[in-house]
Amino acid sequence: MGDVTDDVPVIDAAVTDEPDTRPLDELLDDIYHGQERISQADIYRRAVAAELPAALLTRIAALPQGEYAVDEAADLLGGAVT
């Protein structure tokens, strides 16, 4: 029994609580291709059509109405697009 351990990997809770933002980054890359600014409503519509996870849709829905440049949207939504 000397080789058996009960060690359970420790996972940082902050990492698991955050949704994967890769789908958001991909969406922003796609919708901003050739566009400088896009409205919150258009971002949300495209996110729903792309079937983004509910946690990401909630973030987008919480954006104030208006138009956003890609870097503004990424900053506000927690994405990595620059």
N, C-alpha and C positions, 0 to 999 in steps of 0.2 A: 504494500500500500504506500510505499514511499514515493512512488512515481505519480500517484493520483493527486490532483489538486482540485480544490473547490473554488479557485479563483475565477471570478466572473469579470469579463472585460468591463471597464468603466467607460461610459459614454457621457460626454459633456451634455448636460440637459439643454444648454443654450443652443447647441448645434442641432439637436433633434427637434426643437420647437420651431425652428425656422423652416419654412417651405423651401424646396429646391427652386432656385430662381432661374435655372437654365431655360425652362420653357418661356419665362418672361423675357429673358435676354434674346432668345430666338425670335419671339414675337416682335419685340421692339426693332431688332435688326430688319425684319421683314417689312413691317409697316412704315418704317422711316426711310426705306430705300427710295431715294429721289424726292423725299419730302423734308421740309425744314421744321414744320410745326404741325401737330395733329391734336385735335380736340380730345378731351377726356372721354366724351361719349363715343368717339370713333375708336379710341384705344379699347374701351370697355367692350364695344360690339365685336371687335376683332378677337379680343381675349375669350369671349364667350364662344364665338365660332371655332376658335382653336382648342376649346375645351380645356382651358387652363384650370389648375386646381382651385377649389373654393377659396382657400386662404389668399391666393394671388388675386382672384376676382374681387374679393373684399377690399384689398388694398387699392385696386384700381377704382372701385366704386367710391371709395373715400376721398379720392382726389377732388379738389374744388373744380367746378366747371371752368373751362377755359382751354387755351391751346398751350401745348408744351413742346419744347425742343427735346430731342432724344436724351440729351444729358440731364435735363431737368426731370423728365419722366423717370429715368433710371435712378437718379438720386432719391426722388420721392418714393419710389416703389421698392427700393432695395436691390435693384438690378446692377449688373456690372457693365452695361453698355456705355461706351464713352464716345 
